[in-house]
């Protein structure tokens, strides 16, 4: 990443630079009573030493949790609060150094501890850089359902460097690109074409990160607590989260982005059916998603089990299921009610497409 860029929204400020000059400045100016750094065991090993060195920190508490979605739960949050209690007060700061699971649970832990303490995000995965760390949502999973408990709380800042990406396996990078594909489809045909053109181009990844962050901040600025236009960012997530929860319950967790890619495939097919669109209007997008992202394995007998998660989706309104539908690329609809049978049909179509 060459140079640096600051992206300012109404509620959030994101600093993108390889050398973390803004992060160093943040800690030089800060006057926190204590600094707690949250990692998982991977970022503790791969990222924490460099982070400590860059920021020249001497007095801090480092706490680590196991990697993976299974750690994003109330039990983990309680253990973190117990570790923080002896040293943290309302003038402390929690540093969330890691991927989306860390920024989700870390933001949640900070936002309710002593009615809220400061926190910052230092995302170390592409997925957390372009999505999870942006927009001020926090969450933990509950009762095998994704993100059932959470808050809207803004970090003091987000500090991004693509240098962390060198520590990631290819699977995690690919997972993140599903969220980037989602944003591109929501943004419009021009943005979609630009996205697929650069999909395999890692040389301009910093530009891709900037574009993704700017897009999400622009949407969040218009609708911070997701009452209207921000709902479009849930495209692919109604079915995708159900698939993710289903796989987690089966003790066969899948990367978040792979589940969202499957969710987008289903919701594109659902959109075509719901609006009675001409045959295969999203053929290019469906072919791309099918080709680039691995299949989520389930069979027709398991569809009822998957749709049961949708019945408890946090985005439901008065028991009505309202996934994000697409009238055309760049034209999302977030208030259309669909029947669970239509979702089941889209899941069956997903199975049939991979069976060919």
N, C-alpha and C positions, 0 to 999 in steps of 0.2 A: 504494500500500500504506500503510495507516494503522497507526500503532503498530508494535510489534515482537513477535516470539515466538521463544522458544528451545525447541527440541525435543531432548530428551535421551534417548538410548538407552543400552544397556549399553556400547556400543563406539564410539558416534559422537554428536557434538553438532552441531546445525544451528541457525544463527542466521538468522532471516528478518526483515529490516527494510530499509526503503528508504534510510535515511541511513547505513547501515553503521557504526553506533556500535560494535558488537561487533568489527568488523574493525579499526577505528581503535584500539580498546583492545588488541586482539591484538598489533598492531605496536608499540604503546607499551610493552607489557610484555615483548615478545620480546627475546632477547639472542642473535640468530643471527649467526654469523660472516659470512655472506653471504646475500643474497636473490636468487633467480633467478625471473624471471617468464616463464612459457611462454604464448605466444599463437599463434593462426594469423594470417595476414595480414589477415583481416577484423577480428578482435578487437584486433589491434595498432593498427589505424586507428580503429576505432569505440569501443573500450572502454579501452585502455591509458592514454591521457592522463587520462581521468576517474579511473581507478583510482589512478594516481600522485598526482594532486591530492588525492583524498579521503584517502589514507593518508599523505600528506606524506612520501613516500619520496625520499631523495636518493642513497643508495648501493645500487645494484642492477644486475643483469645482465638485460637483456631478450633473450629468444631467440624467434624466430618460425619457424613451419613453414607450408607451403602448406595451405589448407583442404581438407577432403574426406577420405573414408575411405581414399583411396590413401596418405595420409601416415601412417596408423596401422600402421606396419610396423617391423621390426627395423632396417632401414637408417636410418630417421628417428631411432629411439632411439639408435643408435650416434653419429649426428651430434650429438645433444643431449649425450650423455655427453662427447664430445670438446670441446664448447663449455664444459661445466661443469668439466672436469678442472682447468683452471688456477686457478680461484677457489673451488671448492666443497670443503668437507670434511664430516665427519660431523655438524657443528653448523650446517650450512646448511639452508635451507628452500626448497622449490620451490613456487611459487604457480601453480596451473593456472587461468588466466583464459580461459574459452572454453566451448565446447559439449562434448558427450559424447566426441567424438574426442580433445579436449585432456585431459579429465579421465581418460579411459582410458589414453592413452599417458603422460601426465604422472605419474599414479599408478604406472604400471609402471616408468618411468624412475627415479623417486625410490625405489621400494621395493627396487630391486636395486643402486642406486649406492652403493658402499662398504658393502654389506650393509644399506642402508636409511637414508635421511635423512627428516626431517620434510617433509610436504607439506600444503597446504591447497587446497581447491577453491573457486573463485569462479565458479560456473556462470553463463553469460550467455545460454543458450538455455532454453526451457521444457523441452525434453527432458532436458537435463542437470540441471535443477533438480528434476524430479520422479522421475528414474530414474538416470541414469549417475553422478551425483555421490554418490548415496546407497548405502550398503551395503558399501563397502570392496572392490569388485572392480576390478582393473586388467587391461588387456589390450592386446595388439597382434595384428593379423591375420598369418597365415603361410600361404604356399603357396596363396593365393586362398581361404583358409578363415577365417571370422570368429572372432576372439578365441581363437585356438589356443594362444597363449602369454600367461601372465598370473600374477598373484598375488592372494592375499587380503591387503590391506593397508589400514589405516584412516587417513584423513586426520586431522590434528590437529583440524580443524574444517571445516565447510562454511558459507559466507556467501552468502546468497541475497537478491537484490533484484529485484523485478519491473520495476524501471526499465530494466534492460538489454533487456527485451522490445521496447522501442520501436525497437530497431535491427534487428529481425528481419523477414524477408519472411513473408508469410502461409503459404507452403508449410512453413516450419520450425515455425510454431506448430501447424499442422494435424498434422504428423508427430508431434509430442509427444503430441497428444491420443489417438493410438493406444495408447500405453503407459498413459495414464490410463484409457482404455476397458478395457484388460486388467485393471488393478487393480480397476476397478468391478465387472467380471464375477466376479472372484475373491472380492470382498468380500461380494457377496450382492445380492438383488433390490432391497432398499431403496437401497443405494448405487448400483446401476445406474440406477435411476429418477432419482435425484438428479443423477447424471452427465449423462444425456441431457437433463434439464431445463435444466442450466446449460451445455451444450456450447457454445453461441454467445454466452454471457454473459461478456464480457471485464471487466465491472465488478467481479466478485468473484473474479478470477483468483488473488489472494493466498490466499483461502480454499481454492480448489481445490489450489493448491500445497501448502499446509499439510496438507490431508487426504491428498494423495498421499505426502508425505514421512512422515507419521505411520504410514500403512499399511505402507510399505516398511520403515521402521525396526522396526516391531513384528514383522514377519516375520523380518527379519535377526537381531534379538535372540534369537529362538528357535533359529536355525540358521545361525550365522555363516558356516560354510564349505560350506554347501549339501549336507548329507547327507540331509535329509528335507524338512521343510515348506517350506524356501526354494525348493525345486525348482519349486513352483507358479508362481513368478515367471517361469518360462520358457514359460508358456503363449503359444502363437503363434510361439515363437522357433525351434523345430526346423525347421518348414517355412519360416518367415519368414527365418531366417538363410540357409537354402539358396537362397531366391530372391534375397536380397541379394548373396550370393556369386556366384550365376549372373550377375546383372546387372553386377556389378563385373568379372567375367571377360570379359564381352562389351563392356566399356568403355562401358556405359550405366548408371552407378550410379543407384540410386533412394534417396530419403530412408529412413532406418531405419524410421520409423514406418509408412510406406506398405507396406514389406515385411512388417512385423509385423501390420498390419491384414489383409493377404492371408493370412498364416500363421494368424491366428485364424479367418478364414473357413474355411480348409481344416481346421483342427483341430476346429472345431465340427461340421463335416460328418463328420469322422473319428470324433468322439465318438458322434454319432448312429448311425453304422454299427457301431462297435465294441460299444456297449452295447445295440444293437437297440431304441433308444428309439422312442416313438411318432412318427408323421410330423411332421417340422419342429418339434421342441420349442424350437429356438433361432431361430425365425422372426423375432422382433423384433430380436434382436442381428444376425442375418445381414443383414436389410434395412437396418439402421442402418449397418453397416460398408460394405456395398455402395454405399450412397447417399453417405456422407460422405468416403470415401477413394478415390483414383484406382486404377484397375486396374493390376496389374503385367502387362506384356505378355510372353507366351510362348505357344508353340503345342504341340500334342500331341506332335509329334516331339521336342521339347526336354525332355519330362518325365523321361526317363532321365538326361539330363545334370543336371537339377536334383536328382533323388534321389541321384545319386552323391555330392553334397555331404553328404547326410544320413548316408551310410555312414561318414563321418569326423567326424560331429558330436561335439564334446567331451563332450556329455551322455550319449552311449551308454555302456552298461555291459556288459562282456564281449561286445561285438559286438551287443548287443540294443538295439533302437531303442525309446526310451520317451518319446515326446512327452507333454506335459501334456494330459490329456483332461478333459472337463467332464461330470460326471454330471447336474448341474443348476447353474444360476447360483448361485455361492457354494459349490459342492461340487467342487473339483478333485481329480484323481487323477494322481499323477506316477510310479507304478511299473507301469503297464500296458504290456506289450510289444505292439507292433504290427508287422505285416509291411510290407515296403517296397511291396508291391503295393497295400495299403490306402492308403498315402500317395499313390501314383501315382493311384489312383482319386479321391482327394480333390482332387488337382490338376486332373484332367480335369473334375471337377464344377465347379471354379472357372472353368475356361474356358467350359464350357457355360452357366453362369449368366450370364456377361457376353455370351454370343452371342445370348441371347434378346431 
